[in-house]
Protein backbone atom coordinates (compact mmCIF):
# COMPACT_ATOMS: atom_id res chain seq x y z
CA UNK A 1 0.00 0.00 0.00
CA UNK A 2 1.17 3.50 -0.78
CA UNK A 3 -0.19 6.57 0.95
CA UNK A 4 -1.28 9.30 -1.46
CA UNK A 5 -1.42 13.08 -1.01
CA UNK A 6 -4.76 14.85 -0.74
CA UNK A 7 -4.41 17.90 -2.94
CA UNK A 8 -7.17 20.11 -4.24
CA UNK A 9 -7.24 21.82 -7.65
CA UNK A 10 -9.32 24.01 -9.91
CA UNK A 11 -12.21 23.07 -12.17
CA UNK A 12 -11.74 23.79 -15.84
CA UNK A 13 -14.14 25.72 -18.05
CA UNK A 14 -13.66 27.44 -21.36
CA UNK A 15 -15.74 28.55 -24.31
CA UNK A 16 -13.48 30.55 -26.62
CA UNK A 17 -13.30 29.82 -30.32
CA UNK A 18 -10.47 30.39 -32.75
CA UNK A 19 -9.49 29.84 -36.36
CA UNK A 20 -9.12 26.16 -37.27
CA UNK A 21 -5.61 24.76 -37.04
CA UNK A 22 -5.93 23.26 -40.50
CA UNK A 23 -5.03 26.70 -41.85
CA UNK A 24 -1.53 26.39 -40.43
CA UNK A 25 0.94 25.24 -43.09
CA UNK A 26 3.50 24.22 -40.46
CA UNK A 27 1.11 21.86 -38.67
CA UNK A 28 0.68 18.84 -40.96
CA UNK A 29 -1.57 15.99 -39.90
CA UNK A 30 1.57 13.89 -39.56
CA UNK A 31 2.86 16.06 -36.69
CA UNK A 32 3.00 14.17 -33.39
CA UNK A 33 0.79 16.74 -31.65
CA UNK A 34 -1.51 17.69 -34.54
CA UNK A 35 -4.71 16.60 -32.80
CA UNK A 36 -3.84 18.26 -29.49
CA UNK A 37 -2.85 21.59 -31.06
CA UNK A 38 -5.94 21.53 -33.31
CA UNK A 39 -8.15 20.78 -30.32
CA UNK A 40 -6.76 23.73 -28.35
CA UNK A 41 -6.93 26.09 -31.33
CA UNK A 42 -10.61 25.27 -31.67
CA UNK A 43 -10.96 26.12 -27.96
CA UNK A 44 -9.13 29.42 -28.38
CA UNK A 45 -6.31 28.36 -26.07
CA UNK A 46 -3.66 28.26 -28.81
CA UNK A 47 -3.53 30.89 -31.55
CA UNK A 48 -1.35 31.22 -34.61
CA UNK A 49 1.06 33.94 -35.69
CA UNK A 50 0.41 36.78 -38.18
CA UNK A 51 2.07 34.78 -40.96
CA UNK A 52 -0.46 31.96 -40.47
CA UNK A 53 1.97 29.59 -38.77
CA UNK A 54 1.50 27.77 -35.46
CA UNK A 55 5.15 26.87 -34.82
CA UNK A 56 4.42 23.70 -32.80
CA UNK A 57 8.12 23.01 -32.29
CA UNK A 58 8.95 26.47 -30.95
CA UNK A 59 10.09 26.63 -27.32
CA UNK A 60 7.42 28.07 -24.98
CA UNK A 61 8.43 30.96 -22.73
CA UNK A 62 7.08 31.45 -19.22
CA UNK A 63 5.00 34.40 -20.48
CA UNK A 64 3.52 32.35 -23.34
CA UNK A 65 2.65 29.57 -20.93
CA UNK A 66 0.79 32.11 -18.76
CA UNK A 67 -1.14 33.32 -21.82
CA UNK A 68 -2.19 29.77 -22.76
CA UNK A 69 -3.25 29.01 -19.20
CA UNK A 70 -5.11 32.32 -19.03
CA UNK A 71 -7.04 31.65 -22.23
CA UNK A 72 -7.85 28.13 -21.06
CA UNK A 73 -9.26 29.49 -17.81
CA UNK A 74 -11.05 32.39 -19.48
CA UNK A 75 -9.04 35.02 -17.59
CA UNK A 76 -9.22 38.71 -18.49
CA UNK A 77 -6.00 39.38 -20.36
CA UNK A 78 -6.27 43.16 -20.19
CA UNK A 79 -2.76 44.54 -19.67
CA UNK A 80 -2.18 45.63 -16.08
CA UNK A 81 0.26 45.68 -13.19
CA UNK A 82 1.43 42.11 -12.63
CA UNK A 83 3.16 42.20 -9.26
CA UNK A 84 6.50 41.17 -10.80
CA UNK A 85 9.30 43.70 -11.20
CA UNK A 86 10.28 42.45 -14.67
CA UNK A 87 6.74 42.27 -16.10
CA UNK A 88 5.64 45.78 -17.00
CA UNK A 89 2.05 46.84 -17.51
CA UNK A 90 2.75 47.39 -21.19
CA UNK A 91 3.79 43.79 -21.84
CA UNK A 92 1.38 41.74 -23.95
CA UNK A 93 1.20 38.98 -21.35
CA UNK A 94 0.97 41.21 -18.25
CA UNK A 95 -2.77 40.71 -17.71
CA UNK A 96 -2.61 36.93 -18.03
CA UNK A 97 0.48 36.75 -15.84
CA UNK A 98 -1.24 38.85 -13.16
CA UNK A 99 -4.40 36.73 -13.30
CA UNK A 100 -2.47 33.45 -13.17
CA UNK A 101 -0.48 34.76 -10.21
CA UNK A 102 -3.66 35.76 -8.38
CA UNK A 103 -5.16 32.33 -9.05
CA UNK A 104 -2.08 30.68 -7.55
CA UNK A 105 -1.09 28.95 -10.79
CA UNK A 106 2.26 30.67 -11.24
CA UNK A 107 4.86 32.15 -8.94
CA UNK A 108 8.04 34.08 -9.42
CA UNK A 109 11.42 34.09 -7.78
CA UNK A 110 12.62 35.32 -4.41
CA UNK A 111 13.81 38.60 -5.88
CA UNK A 112 10.33 39.50 -7.14
CA UNK A 113 10.95 38.64 -10.79
CA UNK A 114 9.10 36.25 -13.11
CA UNK A 115 11.65 35.93 -15.94
CA UNK A 116 8.90 36.02 -18.61
CA UNK A 117 11.13 35.39 -21.63
CA UNK A 118 12.90 32.34 -20.21
CA UNK A 119 11.91 28.92 -21.63
CA UNK A 120 9.51 27.03 -19.42
CA UNK A 121 11.05 23.75 -18.31
CA UNK A 122 9.22 20.45 -18.01
CA UNK A 123 9.63 20.71 -14.24
CA UNK A 124 8.07 24.19 -14.07
CA UNK A 125 5.37 23.03 -16.47
CA UNK A 126 4.52 20.19 -14.09
CA UNK A 127 4.25 22.61 -11.15
CA UNK A 128 1.84 24.88 -13.04
CA UNK A 129 -0.33 22.06 -14.38
CA UNK A 130 -0.54 20.37 -10.98
CA UNK A 131 -2.16 23.60 -9.78
CA UNK A 132 -4.42 24.12 -12.79
CA UNK A 133 -5.74 20.56 -12.92
CA UNK A 134 -6.98 18.33 -10.12
CA UNK A 135 -4.20 15.78 -9.56
CA UNK A 136 -4.74 13.91 -6.26
CA UNK A 137 -2.50 10.92 -7.02
CA UNK A 138 1.23 10.33 -7.30
CA UNK A 139 2.02 8.37 -10.45
CA UNK A 140 3.58 4.93 -10.09
CA UNK A 141 6.55 5.74 -12.33
CA UNK A 142 9.96 6.20 -10.78
CA UNK A 143 12.03 8.72 -12.76
CA UNK A 144 15.78 8.35 -12.43
CA UNK A 145 16.42 12.09 -12.84
CA UNK A 146 13.77 13.38 -10.39
CA UNK A 147 15.16 13.53 -6.85
CA UNK A 148 13.10 13.99 -3.69
CA UNK A 149 14.74 17.34 -2.94
CA UNK A 150 13.77 18.75 -6.33
CA UNK A 151 11.22 21.59 -6.19
CA UNK A 152 9.12 20.00 -8.92
CA UNK A 153 9.27 16.47 -7.46
CA UNK A 154 5.70 16.21 -6.17
CA UNK A 155 4.20 18.06 -9.14
CA UNK A 156 5.94 15.76 -11.64
CA UNK A 157 4.51 12.67 -9.99
CA UNK A 158 1.08 14.31 -9.72
CA UNK A 159 0.81 15.13 -13.42
CA UNK A 160 2.09 11.64 -14.18
CA UNK A 161 -0.64 10.16 -11.97
CA UNK A 162 -3.23 12.27 -13.80
CA UNK A 163 -1.99 11.03 -17.22
CA UNK A 164 -1.11 14.61 -18.18
CA UNK A 165 2.61 14.06 -18.65
CA UNK A 166 4.82 11.04 -18.87
CA UNK A 167 8.51 10.31 -19.02
CA UNK A 168 10.79 8.81 -21.62
CA UNK A 169 11.60 5.21 -22.52
CA UNK A 170 14.91 5.39 -20.65
CA UNK A 171 13.12 6.09 -17.35
CA UNK A 172 13.84 9.83 -17.23
CA UNK A 173 11.47 12.81 -17.10
CA UNK A 174 13.98 15.50 -18.17
CA UNK A 175 12.68 18.15 -15.72
CA UNK A 176 15.18 20.78 -16.88
CA UNK A 177 14.44 20.38 -20.60
CA UNK A 178 12.54 23.18 -22.37
CA UNK A 179 8.93 22.60 -23.47
CA UNK A 180 7.68 23.18 -27.02
CA UNK A 181 4.30 24.61 -28.01
CA UNK A 182 3.27 21.17 -29.25
CA UNK A 183 4.28 19.48 -26.01
CA UNK A 184 2.60 22.10 -23.86
CA UNK A 185 -0.54 21.72 -25.98
CA UNK A 186 -0.45 17.96 -25.41
CA UNK A 187 -0.22 18.46 -21.64
CA UNK A 188 -3.15 20.89 -21.61
CA UNK A 189 -5.27 18.70 -23.90
CA UNK A 190 -4.70 15.68 -21.65
CA UNK A 191 -5.85 17.66 -18.66
CA UNK A 192 -9.13 18.33 -20.46
CA UNK A 193 -9.89 15.28 -22.56
CA UNK A 194 -9.59 11.54 -21.68
CA UNK A 195 -8.86 10.44 -25.25
CA UNK A 196 -5.57 12.33 -25.12
CA UNK A 197 -4.74 10.76 -21.74
CA UNK A 198 -4.75 7.38 -23.49
CA UNK A 199 -1.64 8.57 -25.36
CA UNK A 200 0.37 8.34 -22.13
CA UNK A 201 -0.22 4.59 -21.85
CA UNK A 202 2.92 2.56 -22.53
CA UNK A 203 3.02 -0.22 -25.12
CA UNK A 204 1.30 -3.34 -23.79
CA UNK A 205 -0.32 -1.36 -20.98
CA UNK A 206 -2.91 -3.02 -18.76
CA UNK A 207 -4.74 0.29 -18.27
CA UNK A 208 -8.31 0.48 -19.53
CA UNK A 209 -9.29 2.74 -22.43
CA UNK A 210 -10.38 5.96 -20.74
CA UNK A 211 -12.94 6.73 -23.47
CA UNK A 212 -14.96 3.54 -22.97
CA UNK A 213 -17.58 2.35 -20.46
CA UNK A 214 -17.03 -1.00 -18.73
CA UNK A 215 -19.87 -2.97 -17.15
CA UNK A 216 -19.13 -5.59 -14.49
CA UNK A 217 -21.33 -8.06 -12.65
CA UNK A 218 -21.70 -11.55 -11.26
CA UNK A 219 -21.77 -13.18 -14.69
CA UNK A 220 -25.52 -12.77 -15.05
CA UNK A 221 -26.46 -9.31 -13.77
CA UNK A 222 -24.60 -6.03 -14.18
CA UNK A 223 -23.81 -4.61 -10.75
CA UNK A 224 -21.25 -1.89 -11.57
CA UNK A 225 -20.69 0.47 -14.51
CA UNK A 226 -17.22 2.01 -14.69
CA UNK A 227 -16.93 5.36 -16.47
CA UNK A 228 -13.85 7.58 -16.61
CA UNK A 229 -15.14 11.05 -15.82
CA UNK A 230 -14.42 14.31 -14.01
CA UNK A 231 -16.63 14.21 -10.92
CA UNK A 232 -15.44 17.52 -9.60
CA UNK A 233 -16.86 17.89 -6.11
CA UNK A 234 -17.40 14.34 -4.90
CA UNK A 235 -16.24 13.16 -1.47
CA UNK A 236 -16.17 16.78 -0.31
CA UNK A 237 -13.03 17.44 -2.37
CA UNK A 238 -12.30 17.96 -6.06
CA UNK A 239 -11.12 14.60 -7.38
CA UNK A 240 -10.72 15.32 -11.09
CA UNK A 241 -10.78 12.57 -13.70
CA UNK A 242 -11.23 9.16 -12.18
CA UNK A 243 -13.01 5.87 -12.75
CA UNK A 244 -16.51 6.26 -11.28
CA UNK A 245 -18.42 3.12 -10.34
CA UNK A 246 -22.16 3.05 -9.79
CA UNK A 247 -22.40 -0.13 -7.76
CA UNK A 248 -26.07 0.40 -7.02
CA UNK A 249 -28.51 3.35 -6.89
CA UNK A 250 -27.31 5.94 -4.39
CA UNK A 251 -23.89 4.35 -4.03
CA UNK A 252 -20.76 5.32 -5.95
CA UNK A 253 -17.12 4.36 -5.81
CA UNK A 254 -14.02 5.97 -7.30
CA UNK A 255 -10.57 4.69 -8.19
CA UNK A 256 -7.64 5.35 -10.49
CA UNK A 257 -5.40 2.90 -12.30
CA UNK A 258 -1.70 3.76 -12.04
CA UNK A 259 1.05 2.04 -13.98
CA UNK A 260 4.82 2.18 -14.28
CA UNK A 261 7.25 -0.01 -16.17
CA UNK A 262 7.46 -2.25 -13.12
CA UNK A 263 4.05 -2.12 -11.39
CA UNK A 264 0.29 -1.73 -11.81
CA UNK A 265 -1.69 -0.14 -8.96
CA UNK A 266 -5.31 0.58 -8.20
CA UNK A 267 -5.57 3.76 -6.12
CA UNK A 268 -8.41 5.36 -4.20
CA UNK A 269 -8.90 9.13 -3.77
CA UNK A 270 -7.34 10.62 -0.64
CA UNK A 271 -6.60 7.11 0.57
CA UNK A 272 -4.31 4.25 -0.49
CA UNK A 273 -3.07 2.41 -3.56
CA UNK A 274 -2.86 -1.39 -3.84
CA UNK A 275 -0.51 -3.37 -6.05
CA UNK A 276 -2.35 -5.60 -8.57
CA UNK A 277 0.46 -6.71 -10.88
CA UNK A 278 4.24 -6.54 -11.29
CA UNK A 279 6.26 -6.40 -14.50
CA UNK A 280 7.75 -8.17 -16.30
CA UNK A 281 4.87 -10.61 -16.03
CA UNK A 282 6.24 -14.04 -15.19
CA UNK A 283 4.58 -17.11 -13.73
CA UNK A 284 5.72 -17.78 -10.18
CA UNK A 285 6.41 -14.13 -9.33
CA UNK A 286 5.23 -13.23 -5.84
CA UNK A 287 4.30 -9.73 -4.67
CA UNK A 288 2.68 -8.02 -1.66
CA UNK A 289 4.66 -10.54 0.35
CA UNK A 290 5.66 -8.14 3.11
CA UNK A 291 2.64 -5.85 3.00
CA UNK A 292 0.80 -5.39 6.32
CA UNK A 293 -2.27 -4.14 4.47
CA UNK A 294 -3.00 -6.76 1.83
CA UNK A 295 -2.57 -10.48 1.31
CA UNK A 296 0.42 -11.93 -0.56
CA UNK A 297 -0.22 -12.65 -4.23
CA UNK A 298 1.43 -14.83 -6.87
CA UNK A 299 1.23 -14.88 -10.67
CA UNK A 300 0.07 -18.41 -11.43
CA UNK A 301 -0.33 -18.21 -15.19
CA UNK A 302 0.34 -16.16 -18.32
CA UNK A 303 -1.47 -16.24 -21.66
CA UNK A 304 -4.35 -17.88 -19.85
CA UNK A 305 -7.72 -18.29 -21.58
CA UNK A 306 -10.55 -16.77 -19.57
CA UNK A 307 -14.21 -16.50 -20.55
CA UNK A 308 -16.39 -13.50 -19.74
CA UNK A 309 -19.86 -12.54 -20.96
CA UNK A 310 -18.17 -9.80 -23.00
CA UNK A 311 -15.64 -12.01 -24.80
CA UNK A 312 -13.12 -14.79 -24.38
CA UNK A 313 -9.58 -13.59 -23.73
CA UNK A 314 -6.57 -15.76 -24.54
CA UNK A 315 -3.85 -13.46 -23.16
CA UNK A 316 -4.86 -13.08 -19.52
CA UNK A 317 -2.52 -13.09 -16.53
CA UNK A 318 -3.81 -15.18 -13.62
CA UNK A 319 -3.05 -13.99 -10.10
CA UNK A 320 -3.90 -16.05 -7.02
CA UNK A 321 -4.56 -14.54 -3.58
CA UNK A 322 -4.72 -17.35 -1.02
CA UNK A 323 -6.99 -17.62 1.98
CA UNK A 324 -5.47 -15.82 4.99
CA UNK A 325 -6.73 -15.32 8.51
CA UNK A 326 -5.77 -11.64 8.39
CA UNK A 327 -7.34 -10.59 5.10
CA UNK A 328 -9.61 -13.15 3.42
CA UNK A 329 -11.86 -15.93 4.65
CA UNK A 330 -11.47 -17.60 1.25
CA UNK A 331 -8.88 -17.52 -1.51
CA UNK A 332 -9.57 -16.10 -4.94
CA UNK A 333 -8.07 -15.55 -8.38
CA UNK A 334 -8.23 -12.56 -10.67
CA UNK A 335 -7.33 -12.14 -14.32
CA UNK A 336 -5.61 -9.14 -15.92
CA UNK A 337 -5.64 -8.41 -19.67
CA UNK A 338 -3.67 -5.74 -21.58
CA UNK A 339 -5.93 -2.83 -22.46
CA UNK A 340 -8.69 -4.05 -20.12
CA UNK A 341 -7.16 -4.32 -16.67
CA UNK A 342 -8.91 -6.78 -14.36
CA UNK A 343 -11.58 -8.70 -16.31
CA UNK A 344 -12.59 -11.42 -13.88
CA UNK A 345 -12.37 -12.32 -10.19
CA UNK A 346 -13.48 -15.72 -8.87
CA UNK A 347 -13.32 -17.55 -5.55
CA UNK A 348 -11.21 -20.69 -5.31
CA UNK A 349 -14.45 -22.72 -5.42
CA UNK A 350 -15.25 -21.24 -8.85
CA UNK A 351 -17.89 -18.72 -7.74
CA UNK A 352 -17.81 -15.53 -9.80
CA UNK A 353 -17.19 -12.38 -7.77
CA UNK A 354 -16.76 -9.71 -10.45
CA UNK A 355 -16.78 -10.32 -14.19
CA UNK A 356 -16.54 -8.03 -17.25
CA UNK A 357 -20.01 -8.05 -18.83
CA UNK A 358 -19.76 -5.45 -21.58
CA UNK A 359 -17.62 -2.65 -23.07
CA UNK A 360 -19.11 0.26 -24.97
C-alpha positions, 0 to 999 in steps of 0.5 A: 500500500502507498499513501497518497497526497490529498491535494485540491485543484481548480475546475476547468471551463472554457468557451473561446473559439479560434481559427481552425488549425488546418489553416496552419501550413506548419502543422501537418496531420503527420505532426505528433501533436496535430490533434492536441494543437488543433483541439486547443486552437478550436478552444481558443487556447492556442492561436497562430502567428500573423504569418499563419503559422503555429510553430508547434516546435517552438520553445514556450516561454514562461509568459507564453505559458501564462497566456495559454493558461489564461485563455484556457481558464477564461481570464481577463488578459487586459494589460495591467500591473502584474506584481513582478518587477520584470513584467511591466504593464505594457507587456502583452502577457501582463494581464494573463500573468497577473491573473495566473499569479492571483489564481495561484497557478504561477509564482516568481522568484525570491527577488520579485521577478518572473523571468517572462522570456525564459523557456519554461522547463518540463519541471516548471510546467509540471508545477503549473499544471498540478495547480491548474488541474486536479491531480490527487494521485502520485504516479507509479513511475519512478524517474531516475532524474527526479530527486526527492529534494527537487522543487518539482518532485511532487508536481511531476509525480502528480501530473504523471498520476493524472496522465497529463505528462509522462517520461521517456523510454529510458526512465527519465522525465527531463525536468530541466528540458525546455517545453515546445508549443506542441508538447505544452498543448499535449499536456493541456489537452490531456488535462481536459480530454480523456482520449488524449490521456490514453496517449500516455499509456505505454506499449502493452499497458494493462490500463483500460481505455479511458474513453470507454464504459465498462460494465461488471457483474456476477456473470448474469447481472450487471452490478457496476458500470465504470466510467472515466469522468471528471466528478469535480466535487465528490467526497467533499473534495475535487477529485478530477478525472477518475473511474466512477463506479455506480455499484447500485442506486445511491452508491458510488465508488471511485478509483484510479489505475496507475502504472509504471514499467514495473508495477500496476496499482489501483488507487483510491482518492485521498486514501491508499493504492494497492498493487495488482500486478508486477512487470515483467509478467512471469509465472511464479512471481510473488508480490505483496509478500511483506505488506501489512495491508493486503494479502500476498499474491502470486502470478500463477499463469500467463497467456491464460484463456478466460471466458467473460460474458463480454468475450473470451480472452486468450492473453490473460494473466492469472493472479492467485490470492490465497486464503489468509486469517488476516485478510480473506476468509477464502482464496480467490483468483483474478485475471488481468488483460492488456488494455482491459485491466482486471476482467474477472475475479473468482473464488477458489471454489469457482464462484464468480465475484466480479466479471466483465459483462460489456464494453461500450 
